[in-house]
């Protein structure tokens, strides 16, 4: 089941990489044909989205290998370096597109934007929305925070395309209305989109430097885990539970209380059952660390609590 979860996540991310690459080519070709700064910048944004998805794919594959690696931190270091290099590429692309848009604005309009540029942007909006909906639904279905984060990149690309669409529409409208200042909407939109690209590159660098690869699970997910543990025979209470996602793995750290009169062997058996039940019930859980503590029915212990202690569950009665 874990392999199937990995395959679904990787398939969704590969789909995002392929979709962004195709859209970048489409908008790039049309942008060159119509000489639109906004369209070229949006093409660069889609290409940057493909790069960002590639970084996410590296993180997932690294997380998949980490538990078996002799040095679990080594894959993370390699991924961080690769992510920083990809982020630098994104930053350079954003800066270059911004400089180009500023030059075009300074030089002034030279020709009218063709209407088929709007068609290319319309196709991009439709495809990006489909990509976003597929990614976010798949992420929620399999419970992948990495894929949720990646789907937000598709949403960001949609906003970029909307900005480009407004700029291209304004420049195209300028030819019909003969209003010269509307021509500047295209390079202005190009500048805004280039800033979005720079922001994307900065986010990649920050994520790599701070190693933000752990995500604390939502409270409702933790409640589901606790409910399963409380059904295990021998568990008196669940004192603490922390579940986090490292890359594509979910690691559960839990503290339970058991009858203080049980043997060490019984306490060990209870912890084994807790781990087995969690990994059996939740296929995305890769490891469970169980801390066993004696149930404290009141301190100092009194004779009135003896009957209560004797009624506590254990693995043998």
SULFENDA-V706209 format. One record per helix or strand. SS is the DSSP state (helix for helix, strand for strand). FROM is the first residue (numbers start at 1). LEN is the number of residues. If there is no record, write none. Layout:
ss=SS from=FROM len=LEN
ss=SS from=FROM len=LEN
//
This chain:
ss=helix from=2 len=33
ss=helix from=37 len=30
ss=helix from=72 len=36
ss=helix from=116 len=27
ss=helix from=145 len=33
ss=helix from=180 len=31
ss=strand from=214 len=3
ss=helix from=219 len=12
ss=strand from=237 len=10
ss=strand from=249 len=10
ss=helix from=264 len=18
ss=strand from=285 len=10
ss=helix from=303 len=8
//
